[in-house]
Amino acid sequence: MDSATPQLIDDICSPDPRRVSLALQAAAPLREALAPTLLARLAEAAARPADFVSSDGGPGIVFLHYLAAAWRETGAHPLLCAQLRLPGEQSYNLLGDFTTADARVVLADTWPGDLRAIESLALDERADPYSRGAAFNAATLLTVRGVLPRADTLAFFERIAAAPFDADNENDVTAATGLVSSVVDFRAWELRGTVATLFQRDLVDGGWVGQEEEVLAELEPGTSFEPDAELFPPPITDAWATVRHWAFFDELKPGRGKLSARQLRREAARPKPAPADTASWREPRPYLARPKVGRNDPCPCGSGKKYKKCHGA
């Protein structure tokens, strides 16, 4: 093996977009040589996430997951689940928006054939609720792809719904709402009663998925299911092709942010606005951000009720 080959893994984690771009493309055909190093790096990140959080705004280890997906590297599946299960802000600090963007796709692409790791993530009350949502969505994606029987996904959802969710715990409510969202996207009408029970337990944020009547109307018995390509994307086959549109790589795109000669001529010909009247100018008022109100905080209206029982209902 070329002694420089493992360096590609470091380059993929680099804050330099050009190095990442070249390394992802060079690594694509080198699975046999690079997979052990890739898996070792992902394992280290799960064990010591603080050491792998990018201090310069770069994606860190995230692109390794896309490469693992393109390779169908099943050894990466439990490592991603372990990273998604990191408590508090650790998972988001490590993975960023990848959690809600493509984690579900990578979980499906690297799936080893059983739901144990995904189910452990889905049931982990310490995990970020959006990480748990990636597990819900990965299960439906596997069924849409025809590799997991629908009955298995329905049973999986039933087990998650039976978890001891607490209506006074905002993370539990977010996770339960995410579960209902996945059920609706999947048109799992067989779980209509389960969804109704979650609403009755005050575990569903109707502002996110809709009120109970609206949701149950989408789960009428026998409802047909037509997979939406945006909700259920195809497998990743080329890591670089999947991520090349990211803003992280914008500086590599020629002409990005520059006006064409035609646009410059149009701008020059555009009539100039009249000078502004400054006689009535006033000092602008500072913007005051609205304070965030938790579901269990007192409602700001002064009713004395919890926000979730008043204006947050």
Phi, psi and chi 1 to 4 in degrees:
 res  aa     phi    psi   chi1   chi2   chi3   chi4
   1 MET       -  135.7  179.4  177.9   66.0      -
   2 ASP   -57.7  127.1 -175.8  -17.1      -      -
   3 SER   -63.0  -20.9   60.0      -      -      -
   4 ALA   -83.3  -13.2      -      -      -      -
   5 THR   -59.1  -47.7  -59.8      -      -      -
   6 PRO   -60.1  -22.0  -25.3   36.0      -      -
   7 GLN   -60.1  -25.5  179.2   63.5   38.7      -
   8 LEU   -59.6  -34.7  -70.6  172.7      -      -
   9 ILE   -64.6  -41.7  -63.1  -61.1      -      -
  10 ASP   -63.4  -40.6  -69.5  -30.5      -      -
  11 ASP   -65.7  -34.6  -72.2  -13.2      -      -
  12 ILE   -65.2  -26.7  -69.4  170.3      -      -
  13 CYS   -93.4    6.7  -58.5      -      -      -
  14 SER   -73.3  153.2  163.9      -      -      -
  15 PRO   -81.3   -0.1   28.7  -34.6      -      -
  16 ASP   -93.1  110.8  179.7   -9.2      -      -
  17 PRO   -55.3  -37.7  -22.5   32.5      -      -
  18 ARG   -66.5  -42.6 -170.7  167.2  -60.2  -80.8
  19 ARG   -63.1  -42.2  -75.4  177.0   63.4 -170.5
  20 VAL   -62.1  -46.6  175.7      -      -      -
  21 SER   -58.0  -50.7  167.2      -      -      -
  22 LEU   -65.5  -39.6  -65.9  173.6      -      -
  23 ALA   -68.2  -41.2      -      -      -      -
  24 LEU   -61.2  -41.0  -84.9  175.7      -      -
  25 GLN   -71.8  -37.8  -65.2  173.2   73.7      -
  26 ALA   -71.6  -32.4      -      -      -      -
  27 ALA   -76.8  -23.7      -      -      -      -
  28 ALA   -47.4  -46.2      -      -      -      -
  29 PRO   -88.7    7.9   32.7  -33.8      -      -
  30 LEU  -110.9   37.8  -59.4  175.1      -      -
  31 ARG   -56.8  -49.7  174.6 -177.5  179.0  177.7
  32 GLU   -57.8  -38.9 -176.1  176.2   -8.4      -
  33 ALA   -79.2  -33.4      -      -      -      -
  34 LEU  -101.1  -21.3  -70.9  176.7      -      -
  35 ALA   -55.3  -44.1      -      -      -      -
  36 PRO   -59.9  -41.2  -26.0   36.7      -      -
  37 THR   -68.0  -41.0  -54.9      -      -      -
  38 LEU   -60.6  -47.0  178.9  145.2      -      -
  39 LEU   -65.6  -37.6  -66.6  176.1      -      -
  40 ALA   -63.7  -39.4      -      -      -      -
  41 ARG   -67.2  -41.4 -172.0   64.1   49.6   83.1
  42 LEU   -66.2  -36.2  -67.3  179.2      -      -
  43 ALA   -66.2  -40.2      -      -      -      -
  44 GLU   -64.2  -39.1  -68.9  166.4    4.4      -
  45 ALA   -66.6  -34.8      -      -      -      -
  46 ALA   -70.1  -34.4      -      -      -      -
  47 ALA   -81.7  -34.5      -      -      -      -
  48 ARG  -133.6   66.9  -56.0 -170.0  -49.0  -81.5
  49 PRO   -58.9  -35.1   21.0  -33.7      -      -
  50 ALA   -60.4  -28.9      -      -      -      -
  51 ASP   -73.4  -13.5  -66.6  -11.2      -      -
  52 PHE  -117.1    6.6  -69.6   84.4      -      -
  53 VAL   -78.2  125.3  173.2      -      -      -
  54 SER   -71.8  126.3  176.0      -      -      -
  55 SER   -87.0   -7.1   59.5      -      -      -
  56 ASP  -114.5   15.9   43.0   31.9      -      -
  57 GLY    84.2    2.4      -      -      -      -
  58 GLY   -75.7  166.0      -      -      -      -
  59 PRO   -74.4   -8.9  -17.1   31.9      -      -
  60 GLY    62.9 -124.2      -      -      -      -
  61 ILE   -86.0   -3.3   64.9  160.3      -      -
  62 VAL   -55.9  -41.6  165.1      -      -      -
  63 PHE   -66.7  -20.6  -68.1  132.7      -      -
  64 LEU   -64.1  -34.2  -65.5 -178.0      -      -
  65 HIS   -66.7  -37.0  -73.7  -63.2      -      -
  66 TYR   -66.5  -38.1  -73.7   96.8      -      -
  67 LEU   -66.4  -41.5 -169.5   58.1      -      -
  68 ALA   -61.5  -37.9      -      -      -      -
  69 ALA   -64.9  -45.4      -      -      -      -
  70 ALA   -62.5  -31.4      -      -      -      -
  71 TRP   -84.8   -7.6  -73.9  -15.3      -      -
  72 ARG    55.3   45.5  -58.4  -63.6 -179.3  -92.0
  73 GLU   -82.9   96.9 -174.8   54.7   62.1      -
  74 THR   -65.1  -23.8   57.5      -      -      -
  75 GLY   -66.2  -19.2      -      -      -      -
  76 ALA   -81.2  -18.1      -      -      -      -
  77 HIS   -60.7  -55.1  179.9   87.9      -      -
  78 PRO   -65.5  -25.2   22.8  -33.2      -      -
  79 LEU   -72.6  -38.5  -61.6  175.2      -      -
  80 LEU   -66.2  -41.8  175.2   54.2      -      -
  81 CYS   -58.7  -41.7  -73.9      -      -      -
  82 ALA   -64.2  -38.9      -      -      -      -
  83 GLN   -68.3  -38.8  -68.2  168.7   11.7      -
  84 LEU   -69.1  -23.1  -70.8  167.6      -      -
  85 ARG   -85.9   -4.5  -70.3  179.1   66.1 -178.9
  86 LEU   -57.3  134.2  -69.2  167.5      -      -
  87 PRO   -76.3  165.5   28.5  -34.8      -      -
  88 GLY    60.4 -137.1      -      -      -      -
  89 GLU   -89.4   -0.1  -65.8  -67.7  -44.1      -
  90 GLN   -60.9  -42.2  -66.5 -177.8   62.4      -
  91 SER   -66.1  -45.5  179.8      -      -      -
  92 TYR   -65.6  -39.7 -179.6   77.6      -      -
  93 ASN   -60.7  -34.0  -69.6  -19.6      -      -
  94 LEU   -81.2  -41.6 -178.9   65.5      -      -
  95 LEU  -109.6  -17.6  -60.9  172.0      -      -
  96 GLY    58.9 -143.8      -      -      -      -
  97 ASP   -72.5   -7.3  -68.5  -23.0      -      -
  98 PHE   -55.3  -31.9  167.7   76.0      -      -
  99 THR   -56.6  -47.0  -62.8      -      -      -
 100 THR   -92.4  -12.7   51.1      -      -      -
 101 ALA   -88.6  -66.8      -      -      -      -
 102 ASP  -127.0    4.6  -72.8  -33.0      -      -
 103 ALA   -58.1  -39.7      -      -      -      -
 104 ARG   -60.3  -39.4   59.6 -167.7  170.4  128.2
 105 VAL   -68.2  -43.9 -178.2      -      -      -
 106 VAL   -66.7  -38.1  174.3      -      -      -
 107 LEU   -59.7  -40.4  -73.6  172.1      -      -
 108 ALA   -71.9  -40.1      -      -      -      -
 109 ASP   -68.5  -26.9  -73.0  -14.5      -      -
 110 THR  -105.6   10.6   58.8      -      -      -
 111 TRP   -57.8  128.4 -171.4   53.1      -      -
 112 PRO   -86.1   -4.4   31.3  -35.0      -      -
 113 GLY   116.9   -5.0      -      -      -      -
 114 ASP  -140.0  163.9   66.9   65.6      -      -
 115 LEU   -96.9   10.6  -69.3  173.4      -      -
 116 ARG   -60.0  -48.7  -74.8  178.2  -64.4  179.6
 117 ALA   -67.6  -41.9      -      -      -      -
 118 ILE   -63.7  -41.7  -72.2  179.7      -      -
 119 GLU   -67.9  -37.8 -173.0  158.5  -17.7      -
 120 SER   -61.7  -39.9  -66.4      -      -      -
 121 LEU   -65.2  -46.7  167.6   59.4      -      -
 122 ALA   -61.8  -31.0      -      -      -      -
 123 LEU   -94.3   -4.7  -71.7  170.0      -      -
 124 ASP   -80.0  106.0 -167.5  -23.8      -      -
 125 GLU   -69.2  -15.4   60.3 -174.2   16.8      -
 126 ARG   -81.9  -19.9  -58.1  175.5  -51.8  154.7
 127 ALA   -73.3  152.7      -      -      -      -
 128 ASP   -58.2  136.0 -178.0  -87.8      -      -
 129 PRO   -60.7  -28.1   17.4  -30.3      -      -
 130 TYR   -75.4  -27.8  -64.6  102.4      -      -
 131 SER   -66.4  -41.6  -67.2      -      -      -
 132 ARG   -62.9  -36.5  -60.8  170.9   74.1  178.5
 133 GLY   -62.2  -33.4      -      -      -      -
 134 ALA   -62.0  -34.5      -      -      -      -
 135 ALA   -68.2  -44.3      -      -      -      -
 136 PHE   -57.4  -47.6  -50.9  150.8      -      -
 137 ASN   -70.8  -29.9  -68.0  -33.6      -      -
 138 ALA   -65.3  -38.6      -      -      -      -
 139 ALA   -63.7  -44.2      -      -      -      -
 140 THR   -66.5  -36.8   57.9      -      -      -
 141 LEU   -63.0  -39.5 -170.8   51.9      -      -
 142 LEU   -63.3  -36.9  -73.5  167.0      -      -
 143 THR   -71.2  -41.7  -62.3      -      -      -
 144 VAL   -60.0  -34.7  167.7      -      -      -
 145 ARG   -79.0   -6.5  -68.0 -179.0  179.9  178.3
 146 GLY    83.7   15.6      -      -      -      -
 147 VAL  -105.9   -8.0  -64.6      -      -      -
 148 LEU  -131.8  122.5 -178.5   68.0      -      -
 149 PRO   -57.7  143.3  -23.8   34.8      -      -
 150 ARG   -56.6  -38.9 -179.3  179.8  175.5   90.1
 151 ALA   -60.8  -34.5      -      -      -      -
 152 ASP   -68.3  -39.2  -71.8    1.4      -      -
 153 THR   -67.7  -40.7  -61.6      -      -      -
 154 LEU   -62.5  -42.0  -63.8  177.3      -      -
 155 ALA   -65.4  -37.8      -      -      -      -
 156 PHE   -59.9  -47.8  167.2   72.9      -      -
 157 PHE   -61.9  -39.1  -77.5  158.7      -      -
 158 GLU   -62.4  -40.7  -72.4  -82.0   21.4      -
 159 ARG   -66.1  -38.4  -67.0 -166.8  -65.5  -86.9
 160 ILE   -67.7  -43.2  -54.6  -52.8      -      -
 161 ALA   -63.0  -25.3      -      -      -      -
 162 ALA   -82.9   -2.6      -      -      -      -
 163 ALA   -64.5  155.3      -      -      -      -
 164 PRO   -77.0   65.6   29.2  -35.4      -      -
 165 PHE   -65.3  144.1  -70.5  115.5      -      -
 166 ASP  -113.1  119.6 -179.7   -2.0      -      -
 167 ALA   -64.2  -18.1      -      -      -      -
 168 ASP   -93.0    2.4  -70.5  -32.7      -      -
 169 ASN  -106.7  114.4 -177.2  -49.4      -      -
 170 GLU   -60.6  -37.1 -168.3  166.0   -6.9      -
 171 ASN   -66.5  -38.4  -78.9  -12.7      -      -
 172 ASP   -64.2  -41.1  -84.5   -1.2      -      -
 173 VAL   -64.1  -41.6  171.3      -      -      -
 174 THR   -63.0  -42.4  -58.2      -      -      -
 175 ALA   -66.0  -44.4      -      -      -      -
 176 ALA   -64.5  -38.2      -      -      -      -
 177 THR   -65.4  -39.3  -56.4      -      -      -
 178 GLY   -61.9  -37.2      -      -      -      -
 179 LEU   -63.3  -45.4  176.1   60.6      -      -
 180 VAL   -62.2  -40.3  169.9      -      -      -
 181 SER   -59.7  -42.4  177.6      -      -      -
 182 SER   -65.7  -40.1  -66.5      -      -      -
 183 VAL   -61.1  -43.2  168.5      -      -      -
 184 VAL   -68.0  -44.9  172.3      -      -      -
 185 ASP   -58.3  -33.5  -70.1  -17.8      -      -
 186 PHE   -86.8   -5.4 -167.4   47.4      -      -
 187 ARG    49.7   47.2  -67.1  -61.8 -173.9  -90.9
 188 ALA   -83.1   72.2      -      -      -      -
 189 TRP   -61.8  -21.1   56.8  -93.6      -      -
 190 GLU   -63.1  -19.3  -60.3   93.3  -29.9      -
 191 LEU  -102.0   21.0  -56.8 -178.7      -      -
 192 ARG   -56.5  -44.6 -163.9  170.1 -170.6  -90.6
 193 GLY   -66.0  -37.1      -      -      -      -
 194 THR   -64.0  -42.7  -60.7      -      -      -
 195 VAL   -63.5  -42.9  168.4      -      -      -
 196 ALA   -60.2  -38.8      -      -      -      -
 197 THR   -64.8  -40.5  -61.6      -      -      -
 198 LEU   -62.7  -38.8  -69.5  173.1      -      -
 199 PHE   -63.9  -44.4  -90.4  102.0      -      -
 200 GLN   -63.7  -28.9  -68.5  159.3   15.5      -
 201 ARG   -83.5    6.6  -68.5  171.2   58.6 -168.0
 202 ASP    60.2   39.1 -163.2   24.2      -      -
 203 LEU  -106.7    3.3  -73.4  168.2      -      -
 204 VAL  -119.7  128.4 -175.8      -      -      -
 205 ASP   -85.0  102.5 -177.2  -11.1      -      -
 206 GLY   -65.1  -21.5      -      -      -      -
 207 GLY   -68.5  -18.2      -      -      -      -
 208 TRP   -93.6  -54.8  176.0    1.1      -      -
 209 VAL  -103.7   -7.0  -65.5      -      -      -
 210 GLY   105.6  163.0      -      -      -      -
 211 GLN   -74.3  164.7  -60.3  -55.3  -46.8      -
 212 GLU   -53.7  -45.5 -178.4  176.1   -0.4      -
 213 GLU   -62.1  -40.4  -55.9   77.4   24.9      -
 214 GLU   -65.2  -43.9  -59.5  172.5  -88.2      -
 215 VAL   -65.5  -47.2  171.7      -      -      -
 216 LEU   -65.2  -27.8  -65.5 -178.5      -      -
 217 ALA   -66.5  -27.3      -      -      -      -
 218 GLU   -83.2   -4.8  -64.4 -167.9   67.1      -
 219 LEU  -120.1   33.0  -63.3  175.0      -      -
 220 GLU   -62.2  139.7  -71.5  -68.3  -19.2      -
 221 PRO   -49.9  133.2  -28.8   36.8      -      -
 222 GLY    83.5    7.2      -      -      -      -
 223 THR   -57.1  130.0  -59.2      -      -      -
 224 SER   -75.0  155.6   61.0      -      -      -
 225 PHE  -125.2  117.5  172.4   56.5      -      -
 226 GLU  -117.0  107.1  -64.8  -66.7  -25.3      -
 227 PRO   -56.7  130.0  -21.6   33.3      -      -
 228 ASP   -85.7  129.0 -177.3  -66.1      -      -
 229 ALA   -62.7  -29.7      -      -      -      -
 230 GLU   -74.6  -37.8 -174.8  174.0  -15.8      -
 231 LEU   -77.3  -30.1  -66.8  173.6      -      -
 232 PHE  -128.8   74.7  -56.4  101.6      -      -
 233 PRO   -70.1  160.1   24.0  -32.7      -      -
 234 PRO   -72.3  168.1   28.1  -36.4      -      -
 235 PRO   -62.1  152.7  -21.5   33.1      -      -
 236 ILE   -79.4  126.2  -67.4  169.2      -      -
 237 THR  -115.1  -17.4   56.6      -      -      -
 238 ASP  -144.2  110.9 -177.0  -34.0      -      -
 239 ALA   -60.4  -46.2      -      -      -      -
 240 TRP   -65.0  -43.5  168.6 -121.8      -      -
 241 ALA   -62.4  -30.1      -      -      -      -
 242 THR   -73.5  -34.2  -57.9      -      -      -
 243 VAL  -109.4   -4.2  -57.5      -      -      -
 244 ARG   -63.2  -19.9   64.4 -172.6  -57.5  170.4
 245 HIS   -82.1   -6.1   67.6  -78.3      -      -
 246 TRP   -59.6  148.1  -77.9   30.6      -      -
 247 ALA   -60.1  -26.6      -      -      -      -
 248 PHE   -54.9  -30.0  175.9   73.0      -      -
 249 PHE  -100.7   10.6  -62.3  107.2      -      -
 250 ASP   -57.7  -36.6  -84.7   -1.8      -      -
 251 GLU   -66.9  -13.4   67.9 -179.2   63.7      -
 252 LEU   -86.2   -9.8  -55.6 -177.3      -      -
 253 LYS   -92.6  117.0  -59.1  168.7 -174.4  174.7
 254 PRO   -61.3  136.6   22.1  -32.9      -      -
 255 GLY    81.2   -3.9      -      -      -      -
 256 ARG   -62.5  124.6  177.2   57.5   62.2   95.4
 257 GLY    86.0   -1.4      -      -      -      -
 258 LYS  -107.2  146.7  -62.6 -179.8 -179.7  178.6
 259 LEU   -87.3  141.7  -65.2  177.6      -      -
 260 SER   -72.0  166.3   67.0      -      -      -
 261 ALA   -59.0  -39.1      -      -      -      -
 262 ARG   -63.4  -43.3 -178.0  178.9 -179.2 -175.4
 263 GLN   -65.3  -37.6  -71.7  171.2  -42.2      -
 264 LEU   -63.7  -40.9  -72.5  170.1      -      -
 265 ARG   -64.6  -39.9  -71.7 -165.7  -62.1  -88.8
 266 ARG   -65.7  -39.0  -68.9 -179.5   63.2 -175.4
 267 GLU   -65.8  -38.1  -72.8  -63.3  -41.7      -
 268 ALA   -67.2  -33.3      -      -      -      -
 269 ALA   -83.6  -12.9      -      -      -      -
 270 ARG   -65.6  131.8 -171.3 -173.0  -59.4  -85.7
 271 PRO   -57.2  137.6  -21.8   32.2      -      -
 272 LYS   -83.5  138.5  -57.6  -62.7 -174.4  -68.6
 273 PRO   -66.9  152.1   25.3  -33.9      -      -
 274 ALA   -66.3  150.9      -      -      -      -
 275 PRO   -56.8  141.6  -22.0   32.2      -      -
 276 ALA   -71.4  144.5      -      -      -      -
 277 ASP   -80.7  112.1  178.0    9.9      -      -
 278 THR   -97.2    1.7   60.0      -      -      -
 279 ALA   -64.0  -34.1      -      -      -      -
 280 SER  -101.1   17.9   58.6      -      -      -
 281 TRP   -67.2  139.4 -178.0   85.3      -      -
 282 ARG  -127.6  151.3  -66.0 -179.1 -179.1  179.1
 283 GLU   -61.8  124.6 -177.6   73.8   24.9      -
 284 PRO   -66.1  146.3   24.3  -34.1      -      -
 285 ARG   -76.0  142.3  -65.1 -179.1  178.9  179.7
 286 PRO   -66.5  145.0   24.9  -34.3      -      -
 287 TYR   -78.7  129.7  169.8   73.8      -      -
 288 LEU  -111.1  116.1  -62.0  177.6      -      -
 289 ALA   -67.7  140.5      -      -      -      -
 290 ARG   -68.3  128.3  179.5 -179.5  -64.0  178.6
 291 PRO   -63.0  141.1   22.7  -32.7      -      -
 292 LYS   -72.4  132.4 -177.3  177.6  179.9 -179.4
 293 VAL  -113.7  121.5 -177.4      -      -      -
 294 GLY   -75.6  157.7      -      -      -      -
 295 ARG   -58.7  -28.5  -75.3  171.2   51.0   81.5
 296 ASN  -102.2    5.2  -63.5  -56.9      -      -
 297 ASP   -80.6  158.9  -66.4  -20.1      -      -
 298 PRO   -61.0  140.5  -21.9   32.9      -      -
 299 CYS   -66.5  134.3 -171.1      -      -      -
 300 PRO   -62.0  -16.0  -20.5   30.9      -      -
 301 CYS   -71.4  -13.2   74.6      -      -      -
 302 GLY    89.6   12.3      -      -      -      -
 303 SER   -71.3  -19.1   66.1      -      -      -
 304 GLY    89.3   -6.5      -      -      -      -
 305 LYS   -89.7  163.0  -61.4  179.3 -179.3  179.0
 306 LYS   -67.2  149.2  -69.7 -176.3  176.8 -178.8
 307 TYR   -55.0  -40.5  178.8   64.3      -      -
 308 LYS   -67.2  -21.0   70.0  179.4 -178.0 -179.0
 309 LYS   -97.1   -1.6  -65.3  -67.2 -172.8 -180.0
 310 CYS  -124.0 -111.5 -167.7      -      -      -
 311 HIS   -72.4  -12.1  -77.8   76.6      -      -
 312 GLY   -92.4    2.2      -      -      -      -
 313 ALA   -71.0      -      -      -      -      -
